[in-house]
Amino acid sequence: MQIDTRSARLGLAPNRTLRLCDARGATLRPVRGTLWITIDHDPRDIVLEVGETFTVNADQSVVVTALGGCAEFDLRGDRTLPKRSPQDAQWRRAFSKAAAAALA
């Protein structure tokens, strides 16, 4: 299944992960639970609580994990950040893959 949207609300079961590819410019905002975000080849660990946001500014894949229970978060695309590729549709694949994985 492929879903093309600029925003989505996704849920994760406890300790479940979701990989976002081509997510540069996407903003994640938890609305329930805690998110642990890691970026391939990036030493940072980002932990987000309800009310906090994180905007992906890297070209690498992003892994989102629900910490300590269920989590629900808003995922929004932002075309204003420069992309690594001139193809405008790449950001859509990140949301399509994320939505398909969340529904599986």
N, CA, C and O atoms as CSV, one atom per row, in Angstrom:
chain,resi,resn,atom,element,x,y,z
A,1,MET,N,N,0.842,-1.166,0.000
A,1,MET,CA,C,0.000,0.000,0.000
A,1,MET,C,C,0.893,1.236,0.000
A,1,MET,O,O,1.907,1.285,0.695
A,2,GLN,N,N,0.507,2.213,-0.774
A,2,GLN,CA,C,1.251,3.463,-0.820
A,2,GLN,C,C,0.279,4.603,-0.550
A,2,GLN,O,O,-0.759,4.728,-1.199
A,3,ILE,N,N,0.645,5.437,0.432
A,3,ILE,CA,C,-0.189,6.575,0.797
A,3,ILE,C,C,0.618,7.836,0.554
A,3,ILE,O,O,1.742,7.964,1.038
A,4,ASP,N,N,0.050,8.759,-0.190
A,4,ASP,CA,C,0.732,10.003,-0.523
A,4,ASP,C,C,0.083,11.132,0.270
A,4,ASP,O,O,-1.046,11.534,-0.013
A,5,THR,N,N,0.802,11.635,1.259
A,5,THR,CA,C,0.257,12.687,2.099
A,5,THR,C,C,1.374,13.567,2.627
A,5,THR,O,O,2.514,13.118,2.750
A,6,ARG,N,N,1.058,14.815,2.939
A,6,ARG,CA,C,2.049,15.714,3.530
A,6,ARG,C,C,2.077,15.578,5.039
A,6,ARG,O,O,3.012,16.051,5.686
A,7,SER,N,N,1.057,14.930,5.617
A,7,SER,CA,C,1.051,14.735,7.058
A,7,SER,C,C,0.304,13.457,7.398
A,7,SER,O,O,-0.593,13.024,6.675
A,8,ALA,N,N,0.698,12.869,8.518
A,8,ALA,CA,C,0.063,11.638,8.981
A,8,ALA,C,C,0.230,11.539,10.485
A,8,ALA,O,O,1.190,12.065,11.048
A,9,ARG,N,N,-0.709,10.863,11.132
A,9,ARG,CA,C,-0.566,10.517,12.542
A,9,ARG,C,C,-0.350,9.008,12.588
A,9,ARG,O,O,-1.178,8.228,12.115
A,10,LEU,N,N,0.784,8.617,13.170
A,10,LEU,CA,C,1.172,7.212,13.203
A,10,LEU,C,C,1.289,6.731,14.639
A,10,LEU,O,O,1.664,7.491,15.532
A,11,GLY,N,N,0.967,5.466,14.852
A,11,GLY,CA,C,1.084,4.863,16.172
A,11,GLY,C,C,2.103,3.747,16.162
A,11,GLY,O,O,2.276,3.052,15.160
A,12,LEU,N,N,2.778,3.581,17.288
A,12,LEU,CA,C,3.755,2.507,17.451
A,12,LEU,C,C,3.443,1.740,18.732
A,12,LEU,O,O,3.173,2.343,19.771
A,13,ALA,N,N,3.479,0.418,18.657
A,13,ALA,CA,C,3.337,-0.424,19.846
A,13,ALA,C,C,4.620,-0.312,20.675
A,13,ALA,O,O,5.641,0.147,20.163
A,14,PRO,N,N,4.583,-0.719,21.934
A,14,PRO,CA,C,5.776,-0.624,22.780
A,14,PRO,C,C,6.999,-1.285,22.144
A,14,PRO,O,O,6.927,-2.413,21.657
A,15,ASN,N,N,8.098,-0.579,22.158
A,15,ASN,CA,C,9.387,-1.054,21.652
A,15,ASN,C,C,9.373,-1.441,20.173
A,15,ASN,O,O,10.256,-2.173,19.724
A,16,ARG,N,N,8.408,-0.973,19.425
A,16,ARG,CA,C,8.363,-1.194,17.977
A,16,ARG,C,C,9.093,-0.066,17.289
A,16,ARG,O,O,9.159,1.049,17.805
A,17,THR,N,N,9.646,-0.357,16.117
A,17,THR,CA,C,10.398,0.653,15.384
A,17,THR,C,C,9.788,0.882,14.007
A,17,THR,O,O,9.053,0.055,13.468
A,18,LEU,N,N,10.128,2.033,13.473
A,18,LEU,CA,C,9.687,2.431,12.150
A,18,LEU,C,C,10.859,3.125,11.473
A,18,LEU,O,O,11.442,4.044,12.048
A,19,ARG,N,N,11.216,2.707,10.269
A,19,ARG,CA,C,12.320,3.329,9.534
A,19,ARG,C,C,11.748,4.268,8.488
A,19,ARG,O,O,10.889,3.888,7.692
A,20,LEU,N,N,12.241,5.512,8.503
A,20,LEU,CA,C,11.844,6.518,7.524
A,20,LEU,C,C,13.007,6.757,6.576
A,20,LEU,O,O,14.098,7.129,7.008
A,21,CYS,N,N,12.783,6.550,5.311
A,21,CYS,CA,C,13.807,6.790,4.294
A,21,CYS,C,C,13.464,8.087,3.567
A,21,CYS,O,O,12.292,8.431,3.411
A,22,ASP,N,N,14.485,8.796,3.130
A,22,ASP,CA,C,14.279,10.056,2.401
A,22,ASP,C,C,13.371,11.004,3.188
A,22,ASP,O,O,12.432,11.577,2.635
A,23,ALA,N,N,13.656,11.161,4.472
A,23,ALA,CA,C,12.776,11.944,5.349
A,23,ALA,C,C,13.284,13.357,5.623
A,23,ALA,O,O,12.737,14.051,6.480
A,24,ARG,N,N,14.307,13.789,4.918
A,24,ARG,CA,C,14.847,15.130,5.155
A,24,ARG,C,C,13.725,16.170,5.063
A,24,ARG,O,O,12.972,16.198,4.090
A,25,GLY,N,N,13.626,17.022,6.088
A,25,GLY,CA,C,12.590,18.039,6.128
A,25,GLY,C,C,11.344,17.621,6.884
A,25,GLY,O,O,10.493,18.462,7.174
A,26,ALA,N,N,11.212,16.343,7.210
A,26,ALA,CA,C,10.043,15.881,7.955
A,26,ALA,C,C,10.155,16.294,9.418
A,26,ALA,O,O,11.242,16.288,9.995
A,27,THR,N,N,9.020,16.650,10.007
A,27,THR,CA,C,8.971,17.001,11.427
A,27,THR,C,C,8.157,15.950,12.163
A,27,THR,O,O,7.057,15.591,11.742
A,28,LEU,N,N,8.713,15.460,13.273
A,28,LEU,CA,C,8.048,14.480,14.120
A,28,LEU,C,C,7.644,15.168,15.419
A,28,LEU,O,O,8.438,15.891,16.020
A,29,ARG,N,N,6.396,14.937,15.849
A,29,ARG,CA,C,5.893,15.532,17.080
A,29,ARG,C,C,5.045,14.502,17.811
A,29,ARG,O,O,3.942,14.186,17.365
A,30,PRO,N,N,5.545,13.968,18.940
A,30,PRO,CA,C,4.746,12.992,19.680
A,30,PRO,C,C,3.494,13.625,20.285
A,30,PRO,O,O,3.539,14.744,20.796
A,31,VAL,N,N,2.386,12.903,20.221
A,31,VAL,CA,C,1.153,13.341,20.851
A,31,VAL,C,C,0.776,12.411,22.000
A,31,VAL,O,O,-0.115,12.716,22.793
A,32,ARG,N,N,1.470,11.265,22.081
A,32,ARG,CA,C,1.290,10.319,23.185
A,32,ARG,C,C,2.551,9.476,23.287
A,32,ARG,O,O,3.054,8.986,22.277
A,33,GLY,N,N,3.056,9.307,24.481
A,33,GLY,CA,C,4.221,8.461,24.699
A,33,GLY,C,C,5.531,9.186,24.419
A,33,GLY,O,O,5.580,10.407,24.270
A,34,THR,N,N,6.597,8.378,24.354
A,34,THR,CA,C,7.950,8.889,24.160
A,34,THR,C,C,8.556,8.250,22.921
A,34,THR,O,O,8.419,7.046,22.706
A,35,LEU,N,N,9.226,9.058,22.105
A,35,LEU,CA,C,9.894,8.566,20.901
A,35,LEU,C,C,11.400,8.622,21.091
A,35,LEU,O,O,11.939,9.579,21.648
A,36,TRP,N,N,12.062,7.584,20.619
A,36,TRP,CA,C,13.524,7.552,20.562
A,36,TRP,C,C,13.868,7.562,19.079
A,36,TRP,O,O,13.464,6.669,18.335
A,37,ILE,N,N,14.610,8.569,18.657
A,37,ILE,CA,C,14.938,8.740,17.241
A,37,ILE,C,C,16.438,8.594,17.058
A,37,ILE,O,O,17.227,9.228,17.759
A,38,THR,N,N,16.821,7.752,16.110
A,38,THR,CA,C,18.229,7.625,15.739
A,38,THR,C,C,18.340,7.816,14.230
A,38,THR,O,O,17.425,7.488,13.474
A,39,ILE,N,N,19.470,8.349,13.818
A,39,ILE,CA,C,19.741,8.596,12.409
A,39,ILE,C,C,20.976,7.796,12.037
A,39,ILE,O,O,21.990,7.856,12.733
A,40,ASP,N,N,20.899,7.043,10.939
A,40,ASP,CA,C,22.042,6.237,10.499
A,40,ASP,C,C,23.296,7.098,10.418
A,40,ASP,O,O,23.270,8.197,9.865
A,41,HIS,N,N,24.383,6.592,10.968
A,41,HIS,CA,C,25.697,7.236,10.933
A,41,HIS,C,C,25.733,8.559,11.697
A,41,HIS,O,O,26.582,9.405,11.417
A,42,ASP,N,N,24.841,8.746,12.640
A,42,ASP,CA,C,24.806,9.958,13.469
A,42,ASP,C,C,24.903,9.509,14.927
A,42,ASP,O,O,24.102,8.682,15.363
A,43,PRO,N,N,25.855,10.029,15.684
A,43,PRO,CA,C,26.040,9.555,17.061
A,43,PRO,C,C,24.954,10.028,18.041
A,43,PRO,O,O,24.897,9.545,19.171
A,44,ARG,N,N,24.108,10.952,17.629
A,44,ARG,CA,C,23.082,11.473,18.533
A,44,ARG,C,C,21.958,10.468,18.773
A,44,ARG,O,O,21.607,9.675,17.899
A,45,ASP,N,N,21.413,10.526,19.969
A,45,ASP,CA,C,20.156,9.872,20.301
A,45,ASP,C,C,19.189,10.993,20.637
A,45,ASP,O,O,19.474,11.818,21.506
A,46,ILE,N,N,18.059,11.032,19.964
A,46,ILE,CA,C,17.068,12.072,20.200
A,46,ILE,C,C,15.883,11.427,20.896
A,46,ILE,O,O,15.318,10.456,20.391
A,47,VAL,N,N,15.501,11.957,22.050
A,47,VAL,CA,C,14.336,11.466,22.782
A,47,VAL,C,C,13.331,12.601,22.833
A,47,VAL,O,O,13.638,13.705,23.284
A,48,LEU,N,N,12.126,12.313,22.362
A,48,LEU,CA,C,11.071,13.329,22.319
A,48,LEU,C,C,9.909,12.938,23.213
A,48,LEU,O,O,9.427,11.805,23.183
A,49,GLU,N,N,9.474,13.899,24.003
A,49,GLU,CA,C,8.279,13.753,24.833
A,49,GLU,C,C,7.148,14.541,24.167
A,49,GLU,O,O,7.381,15.312,23.236
A,50,VAL,N,N,5.942,14.339,24.648
A,50,VAL,CA,C,4.776,15.061,24.129
A,50,VAL,C,C,5.044,16.569,24.206
A,50,VAL,O,O,5.496,17.085,25.228
A,51,GLY,N,N,4.754,17.252,23.107
A,51,GLY,CA,C,4.946,18.693,23.041
A,51,GLY,C,C,6.264,19.112,22.416
A,51,GLY,O,O,6.421,20.277,22.051
A,52,GLU,N,N,7.223,18.190,22.280
A,52,GLU,CA,C,8.500,18.503,21.650
A,52,GLU,C,C,8.440,18.115,20.178
A,52,GLU,O,O,7.607,17.300,19.781
A,53,THR,N,N,9.323,18.699,19.368
A,53,THR,CA,C,9.392,18.357,17.950
A,53,THR,C,C,10.835,18.153,17.528
A,53,THR,O,O,11.766,18.634,18.174
A,54,PHE,N,N,10.997,17.433,16.434
A,54,PHE,CA,C,12.309,17.246,15.824
A,54,PHE,C,C,12.119,17.280,14.315
A,54,PHE,O,O,11.255,16.592,13.772
A,55,THR,N,N,12.938,18.090,13.642
A,55,THR,CA,C,12.913,18.153,12.182
A,55,THR,C,C,14.160,17.480,11.643
A,55,THR,O,O,15.276,17.827,12.029
A,56,VAL,N,N,13.975,16.529,10.761
A,56,VAL,CA,C,15.080,15.768,10.180
A,56,VAL,C,C,15.844,16.672,9.224
A,56,VAL,O,O,15.270,17.227,8.287
A,57,ASN,N,N,17.144,16.816,9.469
A,57,ASN,CA,C,17.976,17.644,8.597
A,57,ASN,C,C,19.115,16.829,8.006
A,57,ASN,O,O,20.140,17.379,7.603
A,58,ALA,N,N,18.933,15.526,7.957
A,58,ALA,CA,C,19.953,14.622,7.433
A,58,ALA,C,C,19.386,13.830,6.261
A,58,ALA,O,O,18.172,13.675,6.126
A,59,ASP,N,N,20.282,13.337,5.422
A,59,ASP,CA,C,19.863,12.524,4.281
A,59,ASP,C,C,19.764,11.037,4.612
A,59,ASP,O,O,19.216,10.266,3.825
A,60,GLN,N,N,20.289,10.626,5.768
A,60,GLN,CA,C,20.298,9.214,6.134
A,60,GLN,C,C,18.921,8.762,6.631
A,60,GLN,O,O,18.052,9.577,6.938
A,61,SER,N,N,18.753,7.442,6.701
A,61,SER,CA,C,17.507,6.879,7.219
A,61,SER,C,C,17.348,7.224,8.693
A,61,SER,O,O,18.327,7.347,9.429
A,62,VAL,N,N,16.101,7.375,9.106
A,62,VAL,CA,C,15.753,7.713,10.479
A,62,VAL,C,C,14.961,6.546,11.062
A,62,VAL,O,O,14.038,6.034,10.427
A,63,VAL,N,N,15.327,6.128,12.276
A,63,VAL,CA,C,14.609,5.058,12.957
A,63,VAL,C,C,13.882,5.664,14.150
A,63,VAL,O,O,14.485,6.339,14.985
A,64,VAL,N,N,12.568,5.413,14.218
A,64,VAL,CA,C,11.728,5.929,15.303
A,64,VAL,C,C,11.269,4.729,16.124
A,64,VAL,O,O,10.740,3.760,15.579
A,65,THR,N,N,11.476,4.798,17.448
A,65,THR,CA,C,11.110,3.710,18.353
A,65,THR,C,C,10.214,4.252,19.460
A,65,THR,O,O,10.441,5.348,19.971
A,66,ALA,N,N,9.193,3.476,19.828
A,66,ALA,CA,C,8.351,3.816,20.968
A,66,ALA,C,C,9.043,3.325,22.231
A,66,ALA,O,O,9.324,2.134,22.357
A,67,LEU,N,N,9.321,4.225,23.166
A,67,LEU,CA,C,10.001,3.871,24.413
A,67,LEU,C,C,8.996,3.706,25.552
A,67,LEU,O,O,8.150,4.572,25.775
A,68,GLY,N,N,9.097,2.590,26.268
A,68,GLY,CA,C,8.346,2.415,27.504
A,68,GLY,C,C,6.842,2.325,27.366
A,68,GLY,O,O,6.139,2.510,28.359
A,69,GLY,N,N,6.335,2.063,26.234
A,69,GLY,CA,C,4.889,1.961,26.038
A,69,GLY,C,C,4.503,2.372,24.633
A,69,GLY,O,O,5.365,2.595,23.783
A,70,CYS,N,N,3.224,2.469,24.394
A,70,CYS,CA,C,2.735,2.887,23.084
A,70,CYS,C,C,3.086,4.354,22.846
A,70,CYS,O,O,3.199,5.145,23.782
A,71,ALA,N,N,3.253,4.690,21.586
A,71,ALA,CA,C,3.506,6.081,21.208
A,71,ALA,C,C,2.692,6.405,19.967
A,71,ALA,O,O,2.400,5.537,19.144
A,72,GLU,N,N,2.340,7.652,19.858
A,72,GLU,CA,C,1.620,8.155,18.695
A,72,GLU,C,C,2.256,9.493,18.345
A,72,GLU,O,O,2.537,10.306,19.226
A,73,PHE,N,N,2.480,9.716,17.049
A,73,PHE,CA,C,3.147,10.950,16.657
A,73,PHE,C,C,2.645,11.456,15.323
A,73,PHE,O,O,2.168,10.700,14.477
A,74,ASP,N,N,2.769,12.766,15.167
A,74,ASP,CA,C,2.448,13.413,13.900
A,74,ASP,C,C,3.722,13.500,13.076
A,74,ASP,O,O,4.790,13.834,13.588
A,75,LEU,N,N,3.594,13.199,11.815
A,75,LEU,CA,C,4.699,13.258,10.864
A,75,LEU,C,C,4.277,14.227,9.764
A,75,LEU,O,O,3.285,14.000,9.072
A,76,ARG,N,N,5.036,15.305,9.608
A,76,ARG,CA,C,4.679,16.334,8.619
A,76,ARG,C,C,5.853,16.601,7.700
A,76,ARG,O,O,7.001,16.672,8.140
A,77,GLY,N,N,5.554,16.747,6.420
A,77,GLY,CA,C,6.573,17.049,5.432
A,77,GLY,C,C,6.795,18.541,5.312
A,77,GLY,O,O,5.878,19.332,5.535
A,78,ASP,N,N,8.008,18.928,4.962
A,78,ASP,CA,C,8.350,20.334,4.774
A,78,ASP,C,C,9.238,20.439,3.554
A,78,ASP,O,O,10.365,19.944,3.563
A,79,ARG,N,N,8.756,21.062,2.526
A,79,ARG,CA,C,9.528,21.171,1.296
A,79,ARG,C,C,10.531,22.318,1.314
A,79,ARG,O,O,11.261,22.504,0.340
A,80,THR,N,N,10.585,23.085,2.389
A,80,THR,CA,C,11.475,24.241,2.389
A,80,THR,C,C,12.927,23.880,2.653
A,80,THR,O,O,13.821,24.639,2.280
A,81,LEU,N,N,13.189,22.732,3.292
A,81,LEU,CA,C,14.575,22.323,3.482
A,81,LEU,C,C,15.124,21.786,2.166
A,81,LEU,O,O,14.420,21.053,1.470
A,82,PRO,N,N,16.358,22.127,1.803
A,82,PRO,CA,C,16.915,21.610,0.557
A,82,PRO,C,C,17.041,20.096,0.600
A,82,PRO,O,O,17.446,19.520,1.610
A,83,LYS,N,N,16.695,19.478,-0.483
A,83,LYS,CA,C,16.793,18.032,-0.604
A,83,LYS,C,C,18.139,17.665,-1.200
A,83,LYS,O,O,18.796,18.495,-1.829
A,84,ARG,N,N,18.549,16.418,-0.999
A,84,ARG,CA,C,19.816,15.989,-1.577
A,84,ARG,C,C,19.657,15.651,-3.055
A,84,ARG,O,O,20.638,15.519,-3.786
A,85,SER,N,N,18.402,15.515,-3.482
A,85,SER,CA,C,18.114,15.139,-4.855
A,85,SER,C,C,17.131,16.151,-5.444
A,85,SER,O,O,16.280,16.668,-4.719
A,86,PRO,N,N,17.227,16.439,-6.717
A,86,PRO,CA,C,16.290,17.371,-7.319
A,86,PRO,C,C,14.885,16.789,-7.489
A,86,PRO,O,O,13.962,17.516,-7.856
A,87,GLN,N,N,14.710,15.503,-7.229
A,87,GLN,CA,C,13.401,14.884,-7.406
A,87,GLN,C,C,12.486,15.292,-6.259
A,87,GLN,O,O,12.730,14.934,-5.107
A,88,ASP,N,N,11.442,16.033,-6.572
A,88,ASP,CA,C,10.527,16.556,-5.569
A,88,ASP,C,C,9.724,15.457,-4.875
A,88,ASP,O,O,9.274,15.657,-3.747
A,89,ALA,N,N,9.534,14.315,-5.509
A,89,ALA,CA,C,8.666,13.274,-4.962
A,89,ALA,C,C,9.345,12.386,-3.928
A,89,ALA,O,O,8.684,11.508,-3.373
A,90,GLN,N,N,10.609,12.566,-3.645
A,90,GLN,CA,C,11.285,11.669,-2.704
A,90,GLN,C,C,10.685,11.718,-1.313
A,90,GLN,O,O,10.576,10.682,-0.656
A,91,TRP,N,N,10.293,12.892,-0.847
A,91,TRP,CA,C,9.731,12.991,0.503
A,91,TRP,C,C,8.466,12.163,0.633
A,91,TRP,O,O,8.152,11.684,1.723
A,92,ARG,N,N,7.735,11.984,-0.460
A,92,ARG,CA,C,6.493,11.203,-0.413
A,92,ARG,C,C,6.756,9.752,-0.065
A,92,ARG,O,O,5.963,9.122,0.635
A,93,ARG,N,N,7.878,9.215,-0.558
A,93,ARG,CA,C,8.185,7.815,-0.279
A,93,ARG,C,C,8.364,7.570,1.214
A,93,ARG,O,O,7.972,6.517,1.716
A,94,ALA,N,N,8.949,8.522,1.929
A,94,ALA,CA,C,9.134,8.363,3.371
A,94,ALA,C,C,7.790,8.194,4.067
A,94,ALA,O,O,7.639,7.327,4.927
A,95,PHE,N,N,6.808,9.023,3.697
A,95,PHE,CA,C,5.501,8.938,4.330
A,95,PHE,C,C,4.767,7.674,3.886
A,95,PHE,O,O,4.075,7.050,4.690
A,96,SER,N,N,4.909,7.293,2.628
A,96,SER,CA,C,4.240,6.091,2.131
A,96,SER,C,C,4.756,4.855,2.841
A,96,SER,O,O,3.972,4.007,3.267
A,97,LYS,N,N,6.071,4.748,2.970
A,97,LYS,CA,C,6.661,3.590,3.643
A,97,LYS,C,C,6.294,3.587,5.110
A,97,LYS,O,O,5.996,2.531,5.667
A,98,ALA,N,N,6.307,4.743,5.748
A,98,ALA,CA,C,5.971,4.835,7.166
A,98,ALA,C,C,4.517,4.423,7.405
A,98,ALA,O,O,4.223,3.658,8.324
A,99,ALA,N,N,3.623,4.934,6.577
A,99,ALA,CA,C,2.209,4.615,6.738
A,99,ALA,C,C,1.956,3.131,6.484
A,99,ALA,O,O,1.182,2.510,7.213
A,100,ALA,N,N,2.586,2.556,5.479
A,100,ALA,CA,C,2.411,1.137,5.186
A,100,ALA,C,C,2.923,0.291,6.341
A,100,ALA,O,O,2.275,-0.683,6.724
A,101,ALA,N,N,4.074,0.645,6.902
A,101,ALA,CA,C,4.627,-0.120,8.022
A,101,ALA,C,C,3.754,0.009,9.260
A,101,ALA,O,O,3.599,-0.955,10.010
A,102,ALA,N,N,3.186,1.177,9.484
A,102,ALA,CA,C,2.335,1.378,10.664
A,102,ALA,C,C,1.043,0.583,10.549
A,102,ALA,O,O,0.493,0.145,11.560
A,103,LEU,N,N,0.555,0.392,9.330
A,103,LEU,CA,C,-0.687,-0.365,9.129
A,103,LEU,C,C,-0.470,-1.863,9.125
A,103,LEU,O,O,-1.423,-2.626,9.282
A,104,ALA,N,N,0.771,-2.298,8.949
A,104,ALA,CA,C,1.073,-3.746,8.868
A,104,ALA,C,C,0.962,-4.426,10.207
A,104,ALA,O,O,1.183,-5.633,10.307
